[in-house]
Amino acid sequence: MPIGLLGVVAEAWFWVVFGVLIVVFLVLDLGILNKNPHKVSARSALWQSIFWVSLALSFGALIYFSFPGTDKLSAEDAALLYLTAYVSEYALSVDNIFVIILILRYFQVKDEYYHKILFWGITGAMIMRGIFILLGAKLVEQFEFVLYIFGAFLLYSGFKMLIKKDDDGEFDPDSNRIFRLIRKYLRFTQSQGDGHFTVRDPKTGKRMFTKLFLVLILIETTDLIFAVDSVPAAFGITREPMLLYTSNIFAVLGLRAMFFLLAGVLDKFYLLQRGLSLVLIFIGVKMVLEISDNIFGKDYEFHLSAKWSLFVILGLLGGSIILSLIFPQKKNKVKISESQSTPSAVNGMPVSLPTEVEESQTA
């Protein structure tokens, strides 16, 4: 199916509804409901998760009843493809959450600042995902062989994740190139700056970045890395730009609430990562087989319906969760330690102001 810029296939009002929903709820989230820093409780995270999932499903229902179907894509298939892409992206976010937890705990970020960091991190993620999908759509439109590259990359990532040994649950900033780069060229302070990303030096009047800004940059780069897996996976499900972008964004929007909900119990679902790896492998194989008519001839045709794709993905994810609960993990594996300490200078990061002075000079 030919693809173009975002919104070419779908009616413009779909994009209007989607855009209004996103803007309104983001403004409500940070500007009104969470204006002041506070710790998000598990109960609140549960209700937020239910809200974001319900909103995503409601948009899927809107697609089902209102999508302008074509000869190649009916409204029912469009809704199923959207739901399949959403479930896949939402599930793949779990791996992202694990790394985010390690970063936040390594730098000992206060619980009440988690929401602000994740809000701006997710806002940046939405922009990056949009750019990735737009570029990917244009590449596929001009060079269809790019899909083979996407499929091969998904297979590589899936098998790599499948055979990867469990790590010790620690974040090592010295092995992170982004950390070393920004520490070299930007001035940072150890302070969390009362939840601000910059503080003012009372002696020089110059701005310095706080630890929270450093954490935000690390989280943004983490999402960028994970997008390299998730965006090709979405293309393996559908090449319709509207379905690609909306499913991705709704999954990203639910990431923050899922983080607060799973932060304390993520290690219980230790087999979920294996399930995610099988999902990547499945999507990669499906993508390659569906576009291989150029290799096997015009008479070759392979097509797995959106309904069966959804069943397979839900089965792999659900099976990994159930097996994790039936066969609990032994202790001292994949443990996310809360006792990790940050060196006084954050591994050599220059500290120019005393913490107590900095926090009184935030702006």
C-alpha positions in Angstrom: 0.0 0.0 0.0 1.5 3.3 -1.0 2.4 5.6 1.9 3.2 9.3 2.1 3.4 12.0 4.6 1.5 11.7 7.9 -2.2 12.1 7.3 -2.3 11.4 3.5 -4.5 8.4 3.8 -6.7 9.3 6.8 -9.1 12.2 7.0 -7.7 15.4 8.4 -10.2 15.4 11.3 -8.6 12.2 12.7 -5.4 14.2 13.2 -7.4 17.2 14.6 -9.0 14.9 17.2 -5.8 13.2 18.0 -3.8 16.5 18.3 -6.5 18.1 20.5 -6.6 15.1 22.9 -2.8 15.0 23.3 -2.4 18.8 23.9 -5.4 19.0 26.3 -4.3 16.1 28.5 -0.6 17.2 28.6 -1.6 20.7 29.7 -3.9 19.2 32.3 -1.3 16.8 33.5 1.6 19.2 34.1 -0.2 22.5 34.3 -3.0 21.6 36.7 -3.1 18.1 38.1 0.6 17.8 38.8 1.7 21.4 39.1 3.5 20.9 42.4 6.1 18.2 42.9 4.8 15.2 44.8 5.3 11.5 45.0 2.9 9.5 42.8 1.3 6.7 44.7 0.7 3.2 43.3 -3.1 3.8 43.5 -2.8 7.0 41.5 -0.5 5.3 39.0 -3.1 2.5 38.6 -5.9 5.0 37.8 -3.6 6.9 35.4 -2.7 3.7 33.6 -6.3 2.7 33.3 -7.1 6.2 31.9 -4.3 6.2 29.3 -5.1 2.7 28.2 -8.8 3.5 28.0 -8.0 6.6 25.9 -5.9 4.6 23.5 -8.7 2.0 23.2 -11.3 4.7 22.6 -9.2 6.1 19.8 -9.1 2.6 18.4 -12.9 2.4 18.5 -13.0 5.8 16.7 -10.9 4.3 13.9 -13.1 1.2 13.8 -16.4 3.2 13.4 -15.1 6.2 11.4 -12.0 5.3 9.5 -12.4 6.0 5.7 -11.7 2.4 4.5 -10.1 1.7 1.1 -10.0 -1.3 -1.1 -6.9 -2.5 0.6 -7.6 -1.5 4.2 -11.0 -1.7 5.8 -12.0 0.1 9.0 -11.9 -3.2 10.9 -8.4 -4.1 9.7 -7.2 -0.5 10.4 -8.5 -0.8 14.0 -6.9 -4.2 14.5 -3.6 -3.0 13.1 -3.7 0.1 15.4 -4.4 -2.1 18.4 -1.6 -4.6 17.5 0.9 -1.8 17.0 -0.2 -0.2 20.3 0.1 -3.4 22.3 3.5 -4.1 20.8 4.8 -0.6 21.5 3.3 -0.5 25.0 4.9 -3.8 25.9 8.3 -2.9 24.5 8.2 0.2 26.8 8.8 -2.2 29.8 12.4 -2.6 28.8 12.8 1.1 28.7 11.3 1.4 32.2 13.9 -0.9 33.6 16.7 1.3 32.4 14.9 4.5 33.6 14.6 3.0 37.1 18.4 2.3 37.2 19.2 5.9 36.1 16.9 7.6 38.6 18.1 5.5 41.5 21.7 5.8 40.6 21.5 9.6 40.8 19.3 9.4 43.9 16.6 11.5 42.3 13.8 12.3 44.9 10.5 10.6 44.2 8.6 13.8 44.0 10.7 14.9 41.0 10.1 11.7 39.0 6.9 13.0 37.4 8.5 16.2 36.0 11.5 14.4 34.6 9.3 11.7 33.0 6.8 14.3 31.6 9.5 16.2 29.7 11.2 13.0 28.8 8.0 11.7 27.2 7.3 15.0 25.5 10.7 14.7 23.8 10.1 11.1 23.0 6.9 12.0 21.1 8.8 14.5 19.0 11.6 11.9 18.3 9.1 9.2 17.4 7.3 11.5 15.0 10.6 12.3 13.2 11.6 8.6 13.1 8.2 7.5 11.7 8.1 10.4 9.1 11.6 9.6 7.9 10.9 5.8 7.9 7.8 6.3 5.9 9.6 8.4 3.3 12.4 5.9 3.1 10.0 3.0 2.6 8.1 4.9 0.0 11.2 5.6 -2.0 13.2 2.5 -1.3 11.1 -0.5 -0.4 14.2 -2.7 0.3 14.5 -0.7 3.5 11.9 -3.0 4.9 14.4 -5.9 4.6 16.8 -3.9 6.7 14.1 -3.2 9.3 13.2 -6.9 9.4 16.9 -8.0 9.7 17.4 -5.5 12.5 14.4 -6.8 14.4 15.6 -10.3 14.1 19.1 -9.3 15.3 17.7 -7.3 18.2 15.2 -10.1 19.2 17.9 -12.8 19.2 20.3 -10.6 21.0 17.7 -9.8 23.7 16.8 -13.5 23.9 20.3 -14.8 24.6 21.4 -11.8 26.7 22.4 -12.8 30.3 20.7 -11.0 33.2 22.8 -8.2 34.3 23.5 -7.1 37.9 20.9 -4.2 37.7 23.4 -1.4 38.0 23.9 1.7 35.9 27.5 2.5 34.9 27.8 6.2 33.8 31.5 5.9 33.0 30.5 3.5 30.2 27.9 5.9 28.8 29.2 8.0 26.0 26.5 10.6 26.3 27.2 11.1 30.0 30.9 11.6 29.3 30.2 14.0 26.5 27.7 16.3 28.3 29.8 16.2 31.5 32.8 17.5 29.4 31.1 20.4 27.8 28.3 21.5 30.2 28.6 22.8 33.8 26.7 20.7 36.2 26.0 20.8 39.9 25.2 18.0 42.3 22.1 19.7 43.5 18.6 18.7 42.4 17.6 22.4 42.5 14.2 22.1 44.1 13.0 20.3 41.0 14.4 22.8 38.5 16.7 22.0 35.6 19.0 25.0 36.2 20.3 27.0 39.2 22.0 30.4 39.2 25.5 30.8 40.7 25.1 33.7 43.3 28.8 34.6 42.7 28.9 34.9 38.9 25.2 35.0 38.1 25.7 32.3 35.5 23.3 29.4 35.0 24.4 25.8 35.8 22.5 22.6 35.0 21.3 20.5 37.9 21.5 16.8 38.3 17.9 16.6 37.1 18.8 17.9 33.7 21.6 15.4 33.4 19.1 12.6 34.2 16.6 14.0 31.7 19.2 13.9 28.9 20.1 10.3 29.8 16.5 9.3 29.7 15.9 11.0 26.4 18.9 9.2 24.8 17.6 5.9 26.3 14.3 6.4 24.6 16.1 7.2 21.3 18.0 3.9 21.5 14.8 2.0 22.2 13.0 3.8 19.4 15.5 2.1 17.0 13.8 -1.2 18.0 10.2 -0.1 18.4 9.7 2.0 15.3 10.8 -0.8 12.9 8.6 -3.1 14.9 5.6 -0.8 14.2 6.5 -0.8 10.5 6.4 -4.6 10.6 2.8 -4.4 11.6 1.5 -1.6 9.4 2.8 1.0 7.0 -0.1 3.3 7.4 1.4 6.5 8.9 -1.6 7.5 11.0 -1.8 4.1 12.6 2.0 4.1 13.1 2.2 7.5 14.8 -1.0 7.4 17.0 -0.3 3.9 18.3 3.3 4.9 19.2 2.3 8.1 20.9 -0.5 6.5 23.0 2.0 3.9 24.1 4.6 6.5 25.0 1.9 8.5 26.9 1.1 5.5 29.1 4.8 4.9 29.8 5.0 7.3 32.7 2.0 5.8 34.6 3.3 2.3 33.9 6.6 3.3 35.3 5.1 4.3 38.7 2.9 1.2 38.7 5.7 -1.3 37.9 8.7 0.3 39.5 8.5 -1.8 42.6 7.4 -5.1 41.0 9.2 -5.2 37.6 11.7 -7.8 38.8 8.8 -10.3 39.4 8.1 -10.4 35.6 11.6 -11.5 34.8 10.6 -13.6 31.8 8.8 -10.6 30.2 12.1 -9.5 28.5 12.3 -13.0 26.8 8.7 -12.5 25.7 9.5 -9.2 24.2 12.4 -10.7 22.3 10.1 -13.3 20.8 7.7 -10.5 19.8 10.5 -8.7 17.9 11.5 -12.0 16.2 7.9 -12.7 15.2 7.4 -9.2 13.8 10.8 -9.4 12.0 10.0 -12.8 10.4 6.5 -11.6 9.5 7.8 -8.5 7.8 10.4 -10.3 5.7 8.0 -13.0 4.6 5.3 -10.5 3.6 7.6 -8.5 1.3 9.5 -11.5 -0.2 7.5 -11.8 -3.4 10.5 -10.2 -5.2 12.6 -13.1 -4.1 10.2 -16.0 -4.4 8.3 -14.8 -7.5 5.0 -13.1 -8.3 3.1 -16.3 -7.4 4.4 -16.2 -3.8 2.1 -14.6 -1.3 2.3 -14.6 2.5 -0.1 -12.6 4.6 -0.9 -13.0 8.3 -4.1 -11.2 9.2 -4.1 -8.4 11.8 -6.3 -10.5 14.0 -3.8 -13.4 14.1 -0.9 -11.1 14.6 -2.6 -9.6 17.6 -3.3 -13.0 19.0 0.3 -14.2 18.6 1.7 -11.0 20.3 -0.8 -11.2 23.2 0.0 -14.9 23.6 3.8 -14.3 23.8 3.5 -11.5 26.2 0.8 -13.1 28.4 2.7 -16.4 28.4 5.9 -14.8 29.6 4.0 -13.0 32.4 2.2 -16.2 33.5 5.4 -18.3 33.5 7.2 -15.6 35.6 4.5 -15.9 38.2 4.3 -19.7 38.1 8.1 -20.1 38.3 9.3 -17.3 40.6 12.8 -16.0 40.0 15.5 -16.9 42.5 16.7 -14.1 44.7 19.7 -11.9 43.9 18.9 -11.8 40.1 18.0 -8.8 38.1 17.8 -6.9 41.3 17.2 -3.1 41.1 19.1 -1.9 44.1 17.9 1.2 45.9 21.1 1.4 47.8 23.2 2.5 44.9 25.0 5.6 45.9 26.2 8.6 43.8 29.7 9.7 44.3 29.9 13.2 45.9 31.0 14.7 42.6 28.9 12.4 40.4 31.9 10.5 39.1 34.1 13.5 38.6 31.4 15.9 37.5 32.5 19.4 38.6 30.6 20.8 41.5 31.0 24.6 42.0 28.4 25.5 44.5 27.5 24.0 47.9 24.2 22.1 47.6 22.4 24.1 50.3 23.3 27.4 48.6 22.3 26.2 45.2 18.8 25.0 46.2 18.0 28.5 47.6 19.0 30.1 44.3 16.8 28.1 41.9 14.7 29.9 39.3 
